[in-house]
């Protein structure tokens, strides 16, 4: 079971909503290539509010993701796309139901 997770909240700059949505959708192949990432979800909460939720079996997988290409690309584009810096929360999972 995955016991570690991240939740990242993103607020798009006015006019950059479609670019943030495209960035997140385009990151799926990178997430699929990460061996330590168990699940990865790109989320849209409203017109300009987005998020990423991902899970990991261990802390090493979580740290590898934070140091990986998705995080690097997000930080490289944050000033152009986001109105505030990404809010990154480390989460400990207590239970999960996954397809099986």
N, C-alpha and C positions, 0 to 999 in steps of 0.2 A: 504494500500500500504506500502511496505517496504520503509523506508526513510533513513536507515542507512546501510552502507556496509563496508567491508574490502577488500583490495587487498593486497595479500602477494606475493612477488616475491622471488623465490628460485633458487639458482645457485648450481647445483650438483658438487661435487668434481669429478675430472677425475676418471672414473671407477665406480662411484656410481650412474650413471644415472638410471639404471634399479632398483636399490634399492629405489631411490627417487620416481620413478613412482609407484612402488609397495606400498610404504608407503602411497602415496596419494590415490591410489585406495582402499587400505585397510581401509582408514579413513572414507569411506562412511557410514558404519553402525553407527559410532559414530556421524557423522553429522545428520543422520536421527533421532537419539535419542534426539537431542537437541531441546527442545520445542521452544526456542526463535530464532532458525535459520530458516529463511524462505526459502532461497535457498542456495545451496552450490555447487560450481563447482571446480574441480581439472583440471588444465590446463597444457599443454605442448606447449611451444613456439618454441622450437628447441631441438637439441640434449641434451643440459645440462641445459636449462632454463625452469623452471616450475613456476606455480603460483596457487593461490587459490583465488577465488572471492566468497564472500558470502554476503547475505543480511539479514536484521533484521528489524522488525517493530519498535523497540525502542532501546534506548541506553542501557537499562538493558540487552536485548538479546545479543547485541554486546559485552558488558563487560563479560557476562556469557560465551560466546564463547571464548573470550580471556583468561579466567581463567579456561577453560574446558579441557577435556582429549586430544583433538586433539592438542591444543597449547602446553600442557604439554609434550606430546609424541614428538612433533616436536622439542621443545627446548632440550629435553633429548637426542635426536639423531642428533642434528644440527652439532656438532663437527665432528661426523663420516661421515655424509652424505653431508654436504654443504661446499662450498669453502668460503662463506661469510655468516654473520648472515642474517636471514630472514629480508627482507625489508617489514615492515608492514605499510600500509597507511589506515587511516580512511577516508571514503568517505561519503558525503551526496548525496543521490540519488535525482535527480530532476524529473525524469519520468521513467516509465518502462512499457514494454509490456510483459505480462506473459500469458501462456495458461490458458484458462478459463473455 
